[in-house]
Amino acid sequence: MSFQNLLIENKGRIQYITINRESKLNALNKATIAELHTAFSDAFNNPGVGGIIITGAGQKAFVAGADISEFNNIDAGNGGEIARNGQKNVFDLIENGSKPVIAAINGFALGGGLELAMACHIRIAADTAKMGLPEVTLGLIPGYGGTQRLAQLAGKGKALEMIMTADMITAADALQCRLVNHVVSQDELLNKAEEILNKILLRAPLAIASAITAVNAGFKDGVNGFETEIQAFENAFKTKDLQEGIAAFMEKRKPEFKGE
Ligand code: COA
């Protein structure tokens, strides 16, 4: 599948998805949102892909938000549908994905760009990156899950301050408020993302998928996270990977997990 707005590159079992609209600071237009849906669905279904790193083309921006130039053409009655479809097809798809997704935030992550990073399982930021949810400067609010995920990651007070002031924060501030996991130099960004993902790829893939599901369960209305964890724990006993993990430990060797 070829894309107009994304670059896809495979490096071993890691798949890079790079948003490639550098002249528009990688802003998410409708076509890019549709391509992200296809690219992530393909990656999650491709047995050759173990995990994904998403980043933006160039050194200036990860993603500078939804494409504001498209907002003029939106009918007043369609706003909810755009948010609902986008959340379901891209942001929730990533968050609930069966494979680890790391956002390598190489520059501005604003609006939908920060929402995209927040939907990923882990965020690494370049020390030059700036992050924010500036929607209220346009008369909007975040629509791709930003009000929820920012409050989950950074706490309600910080989320409300960032959303209401529309201020951008530095990578150092983002680290301090737990919005990102690590901050490194721009040069080290992809190395750091690969280092973490390669470590995860040594672990049992079905257990990783279950861990994502169980952690997410605690943030879902009407879902008992503890019960989800118990069920996932039980399911782990039915996997060949667990047998392999125990055997490898007993035999003092490295496990070779097959995701079975
Ligand atoms: N949607 C559409 N186009 C965007 C965009 C967005 N969210 N963000 C940047 N661009 C475009 C600019 O229009 C410009 O295009 P042009 O060269 O054809 O005029 C190009 O990307 C470069 O951006 P520019 O504003 O010239 O860069 P800058 O260094 O002066 O400023 C930002 C960088 C990120 C501060 C500024 O682009 C910005 O505020 N962007 C919008 C952020 C935003 O509000 N996002 C949330 C949307 S809901």
Boltz pocket constraint, residues with backbone or C-beta under 6 A from the ligand:
constraints:
  - pocket:
      binder: B
      contacts: [[A, 22], [A, 23], [A, 24], [A, 25], [A, 27], [A, 64], [A, 65], [A, 66], [A, 67], [A, 68], [A, 69], [A, 108], [A, 110], [A, 111], [A, 112], [A, 134], [A, 135], [A, 138], [A, 140]]
      max_distance: 6.0
